[in-house]
Amino acid sequence: MKKFFILVVVILAFFTVDHPLVKEPRERLLGDGIGLLSSTTKLDRFPVATMTRNKVNQQLALSRSEQDYVAKTFTTDESVKLFELRYCRQGDLNLYFYEERLLTVCRIIKESLAQARIK
């Protein structure tokens, strides 16, 4: 019981003392712990958008402006569905993708949406 009490006092002192010898290791330890926890609990909140962006970047040779457009356009799953509705189903003109490249993007979106429904 005495050892446990000493351990509790040492831990309390570690978290309450602001001496530079104690403060720096404590902040480093807490920073590492929080960094570890945040990296392990990251969730992909927009899996369709992420999958679509990655596949478009892999399968098409994109210019810098096209890469920026893909990054801006496919930010959320809802924006991917909106793109698919507007350009793939309704056939609106897109300034960046047209003809064969637009068909490729539409195919990628369709595959990504189908994979998301399966999961």
C-alpha positions, 0 to 999 in steps of 0.5 A: 500500500505504501508503494502505491501511495508513493507511485500516486504522489510521483504521478501527481507531481509529474503532472502538476510541477512546472519545473523545466526538467519535468515540464519538457518530458511531460509535454513530449510524452503527452504530445506523443500519446495524443498523436498516437491516439489521433492517428489510430482513430482517423476515420475516412468520412468520405470513402467514395470521394477518396476512392474516386480521387485516387483512381482518377489520379492513377488512371488518367494523366492529369495536368496541374489544373485538372489535378486541382479540379479533381481535388476541389470537386471530389471532396465529399461523397455528395459532391461525387454523386452530384458530379455523376448526376450532372455530367454522367447522367444528364450529359452537361458539358465539363470544362476539364473532362470530355469525351473519352476522359469523361467516360473514364471518370464516370466509369470510375465514379460508378465503380466507387459508388458500387464498392461503397454500397457493398461495404 
